[in-house]
């Protein structure tokens, strides 16, 4: 039986309690096929950074929480699948599902969970919808449920965390939210993030960088003269970005002799040995740089990076051509680059 680790990431939004009586919230459930495992319960908000372990027996689990308001939580499986749940004060949250399909769980216990469960079931009924269809469905929900916490989740999933986010559309959807959602730190942070990302949107110039490579030599954008650069951001401590290194290895193997294209890895590691060991272990043969400042790196802040893995495609003129591209999109961009190079050579021959 495949072992799956399930991690609860609780985004606690806590107010000053000042002597209030705490009402216990319970969360329990059964995910068939999970077997016996250890779950981890922890808060991601700086106000609450505790972590507890939760034993699972024959797929069943339970826990008691203390929350003062409705919060978003995530069930994270070891294959990277994340599933949102919503937990409020005094709720009894029940989760049912099967590891064979962790993208469709039945979660009850409050209105938000009921809304999302119904929404996810509707998605399954669509078969394999296009990205455009998914966005249209999400937008329809957001505009008809402007005070639902589910709308914030859908906004982030289908509009913010995409390869080419439409910042104007995102801003409009944020402005459509009403009620208590407007005052939530998550929404406020999202609005600020959009403003930051506008500075490094597709079509803008990438900020200047000077970062040390594995030998301590400073590397800058101008070191890649006349080349497109695919910058990928990763860290040895991030399992998802380490897994995605396989994709970049395939790209490097095919394109390593391409004079018009180069790969550059920028790590968010803070431990030099762990960084170098990961490069060696994964045989990452292209240029790798890291200033060991992690999320506090100046360049990471300048490009408004908020999660891993991520990538940015930069033209020879330092223009941002794409962000968070998947393998198919990267292949298409490489084909465009090759075609552009051929047309340039043809123009040069005609001038002679």
C-alpha atoms as one frame of an Amber mdcrd trajectory, in Angstrom:
protein
   0.000   0.000   0.000   1.407   3.349  -1.007   2.333   5.405   1.974   0.963
   8.911   1.901   1.903  11.645   4.323  -0.878  14.063   5.051   0.090  17.468
   6.367  -2.359  19.941   7.801  -1.272  23.495   7.058  -3.520  25.715   9.171
  -3.603  29.402   8.370  -4.801  30.670  11.779  -6.207  34.176  11.753  -6.329
  34.933  15.469  -7.706  37.971  17.256  -6.890  39.070  20.788  -8.737  36.635
  23.031  -8.660  38.628  26.268 -10.179  36.093  28.625 -12.695  34.565  26.205
 -13.737  30.978  26.739 -12.250  28.737  24.055 -14.749  26.624  22.149 -13.225
  23.376  20.903 -13.268  22.620  17.206 -12.951  18.994  16.146 -11.667  17.572
  12.896 -11.927  13.883  12.104 -12.281  11.632   9.137 -11.386   8.575   7.162
  -9.416   8.427   3.947  -9.554   4.883   2.706  -6.206   3.469   1.691  -4.231
   5.811   3.941  -3.399   2.965   6.305  -1.334   3.660   9.414   0.684   6.837
   9.255   1.695   9.948  11.161   0.087  13.268  10.336   1.527  16.661  11.218
  -0.629  19.494  12.461   0.962  22.926  12.352   0.157  26.583  11.944   1.686
  28.630   9.125   0.784  32.066  10.492   3.600  33.756  12.479   1.120  34.263
  15.324   0.744  30.501  15.653   3.759  28.398  14.774   3.147  25.284  16.855
   3.251  21.784  15.431   1.803  18.501  16.689   1.804  14.938  15.405  -1.417
  13.039  14.830  -1.459   9.234  14.582  -3.540   7.606  11.846  -4.915   4.104
  12.296  -6.453   2.269   9.363  -7.033   5.539   7.562  -8.856   7.225  10.438
  -7.695  10.353  12.244  -8.987  13.005  14.635  -7.845  16.158  16.396  -9.108
  19.003  18.558  -8.271  22.580  17.585  -8.742  26.039  19.057  -9.644  28.707
  16.497 -11.475  31.995  17.003 -12.724  32.526  13.462 -13.123  30.720  10.146
  -9.704  29.774   8.727  -8.381  28.019   5.663  -6.474  24.773   6.038  -4.794
  22.402   3.593  -4.474  18.653   3.491  -1.157  18.032   1.768  -0.328  14.572
   0.406   3.238  13.454  -0.232   2.685  13.521  -4.006   2.130  17.281  -3.770
  -1.669  17.167  -3.850  -3.203  19.814  -1.608  -6.833  19.870  -0.576  -8.428
  22.858   1.183 -10.716  22.684   4.182 -12.312  25.457   6.217 -12.332  25.320
  10.006 -14.357  27.609  12.244 -14.883  28.076  15.949 -16.857  25.181  17.435
 -17.135  23.317  14.131 -17.157  19.525  13.881 -15.358  18.946  10.593 -15.730
  15.542   8.967 -13.571  14.433   6.034 -14.208  11.398   3.866 -12.360  10.191
   0.804 -10.045   7.717  -0.837  -6.317   7.932  -1.611  -7.094   6.758  -5.143
  -8.578  10.215  -5.786  -7.243  12.770  -3.265  -8.524  15.615  -5.471 -12.111
  14.882  -4.461 -12.830  14.669  -0.753 -16.182  15.152   0.928 -15.790  17.719
   3.679 -18.670  18.858   5.898 -19.015  20.896   9.061 -19.836  24.418   7.869
 -21.186  26.319   4.859 -17.768  26.935   3.277 -16.918  23.213   3.219 -20.359
  22.403   1.802 -19.855  25.007  -0.932 -16.431  23.720  -1.916 -17.519  20.059
  -1.853 -20.380  20.874  -4.226 -18.028  22.911  -6.416 -15.474  20.089  -6.656
 -18.163  17.580  -7.576 -19.298  19.884 -10.386 -15.715  20.028 -11.662 -15.534
  16.232 -11.804 -18.660  16.283 -13.927 -16.908  18.438 -16.532 -14.376  15.705
 -17.356 -11.142  17.411 -18.439 -11.995  21.114 -18.765  -9.575  23.610 -20.286
  -7.800  26.200 -18.143 -10.099  28.834 -19.600 -13.187  26.823 -18.620 -11.824
  26.362 -15.084 -11.215  30.082 -14.731 -14.685  30.946 -16.029 -16.286  28.566
 -13.533 -14.165  29.931 -10.683 -14.994  33.518 -11.635 -18.708  32.690 -11.711
 -18.476  31.318  -8.166 -16.481  34.296  -6.885 -18.891  36.858  -8.315 -21.931
  35.038  -6.890 -20.286  34.291  -3.521 -18.376  37.529  -2.749 -18.349  36.918
   1.014 -17.337  33.223   0.933 -13.854  32.161   2.031 -14.014  29.615  -0.790
 -13.817  32.556  -3.206 -10.416  33.534  -1.797  -9.159  29.981  -2.304 -10.435
  29.848  -5.912  -8.990  33.281  -6.647  -5.532  32.188  -5.563  -5.674  28.740
  -7.193  -7.072  29.617 -10.617  -5.914  33.181 -11.156  -2.870  34.004  -9.009
  -0.949  30.724  -9.203  -0.973  30.433 -12.989   1.758  30.650 -15.601   0.542
  34.014 -16.920  -1.639  35.709 -14.275  -3.997  38.404 -15.557  -3.258  41.049
 -12.942  -6.112  43.346 -13.995  -8.613  40.478 -13.769  -7.261  39.466 -10.359
  -7.509  43.036  -9.097 -11.129  43.236 -10.286 -12.021  39.971  -8.539 -10.354
  41.116  -5.308 -12.389  44.317  -5.431 -15.582  42.276  -5.851 -15.097  40.580
  -2.460 -17.297  41.919   0.300 -17.924  41.772   4.010 -15.388  40.376   6.450
 -13.199  39.037   3.620 -11.984  42.564   2.877 -10.334  42.750   6.303  -8.628
  39.362   6.161  -4.812  39.408   6.214  -4.806  36.830   3.399  -6.746  39.132
   1.058  -4.664  42.148   2.070  -1.471  40.211   1.418  -2.833  39.034  -1.937
  -3.585  42.607  -2.984  -0.056  43.700  -2.025   1.379  40.714  -3.896  -0.414
  41.778  -7.074   1.093  45.244  -6.804   4.553  43.702  -6.388   4.116  41.315
  -9.308   3.126  44.173 -11.599   6.741  45.307 -11.362   7.957  41.955 -12.726
   5.051  41.102 -15.017   5.603  39.602 -18.471   6.962  42.342 -20.697   8.824
  44.139 -17.896  12.601  44.158 -17.432  14.018  41.720 -14.911  15.883  43.397
 -12.033  19.673  43.374 -12.055  21.270  40.539 -10.127  24.764  39.559  -9.022
  24.857  36.172  -7.292  27.742  33.819  -6.428  28.011  30.462  -8.189  29.276
  27.187  -6.706  32.872  28.433  -6.910  32.087  31.826  -5.395  32.306  33.677
  -8.717  29.739  36.447  -9.212  27.199  35.749 -11.957  25.121  38.488 -13.635
  22.598  38.735 -16.450  25.261  40.042 -18.863  27.220  36.797 -18.513  24.586
  35.246 -20.815  25.220  37.453 -23.832  22.635  37.162 -26.647  20.922  34.266
 -24.876  17.475  33.594 -23.533  17.753  32.438 -19.927  15.322  30.149 -18.176
  15.843  30.929 -14.492  14.446  28.265 -12.193  14.114  28.804  -8.465  14.532
  25.854  -6.137  15.932  24.704  -2.779  17.336  21.466  -1.432  14.777  21.601
   1.407  11.793  21.873  -0.978  10.655  18.456  -2.220   8.471  19.830  -5.025
  11.239  21.924  -6.588  13.713  19.058  -6.196  11.267  16.831  -8.039  10.907
  19.423 -10.805  14.678  19.365 -11.353  14.025  16.254 -13.458  12.180  18.442
 -15.965  15.089  20.871 -16.206  17.519  17.977 -16.662  15.506  16.847 -19.689
  15.541  20.375 -21.092  19.276  20.771 -20.482  20.078  17.444 -22.120  18.279
  18.534 -25.271  19.338  22.190 -25.333  22.859  22.229 -23.861  24.399  22.981
 -27.285  21.824  25.652 -28.110  23.812  28.904 -28.298  20.641  30.957 -28.023
  19.434  29.458 -24.750  20.760  28.810 -21.246  19.521  27.481 -17.916  20.292
  29.181 -14.609  19.383  27.730 -11.233  18.869  30.109  -8.306  18.622  28.349
  -4.962  16.923  29.612  -1.812  19.164  27.473   0.369  20.793  28.933   3.464
  23.164  25.992   4.015  25.995  25.929   1.471  26.804  22.234   2.043  23.156
  21.174   1.610  22.980  23.239  -1.599  26.164  21.773  -3.091  25.226  18.235
  -2.045  21.845  18.576  -3.776  23.495  19.818  -6.976  25.851  16.841  -6.956
  23.165  14.324  -6.042  20.781  15.522  -8.771  23.641  16.075 -11.291  22.594
  19.613 -12.129  25.237  20.458 -14.728  24.143  23.963 -15.664  25.095  27.197
 -13.867  23.877  27.326 -10.265  23.945  30.392  -7.991  22.930  31.113  -4.402
  23.614  33.925  -1.930  22.515  31.729   1.042  19.975  34.361   2.176  16.959
  32.187   1.394  13.668  34.089   1.250  15.506  37.192   2.478  17.608  37.407
  -0.682  17.333  40.846  -2.278  16.774  39.428  -5.761  14.048  37.043  -4.533
  12.173  40.036  -3.163  12.694  42.040  -6.346  11.067  39.352  -8.518   8.185
  38.936  -6.040   8.765  35.220  -5.508   6.376  33.740  -2.946   6.488  29.982
  -3.516   8.541  27.148  -4.961   9.049  25.804  -7.542   9.039  28.752  -9.957
  10.724  29.936 -13.143  11.163  33.059 -15.277  12.132  33.157 -18.959  14.254
  36.209 -19.835  15.130  37.483 -23.320  18.619  38.696 -24.376  17.389  42.261
 -23.763  16.402  41.295 -20.158  12.687  41.352 -21.012  10.539  38.867 -19.049
   8.985  36.545 -21.625   7.178  34.126 -19.307   6.718  33.062 -15.696   6.001
  29.706 -14.047   5.999  27.861 -17.373   5.291  24.133 -17.469   7.283  21.757
 -19.670   4.974  22.072 -22.688   5.055  25.863 -22.499   8.853  25.818 -22.224
   9.114  23.564 -25.284   6.884  25.956 -27.228   9.015  28.923 -26.161  12.156
  27.085 -27.278  10.594  26.425 -30.670   9.785  30.141 -30.940  13.363  31.025
 -30.016  14.716  28.657 -32.654  12.393  30.120 -35.288  13.432  33.636 -34.290
  17.114  32.684 -34.677  16.472  31.275 -38.168  14.650  34.421 -39.254  17.486
  36.574 -37.919  20.051  34.601 -39.938  17.860  34.892 -43.033  17.682  38.683
 -42.641  21.461  38.883 -42.231  22.002  36.864 -45.435  19.692  39.141 -47.381
  21.685  42.186 -46.267  24.918  40.801 -47.708
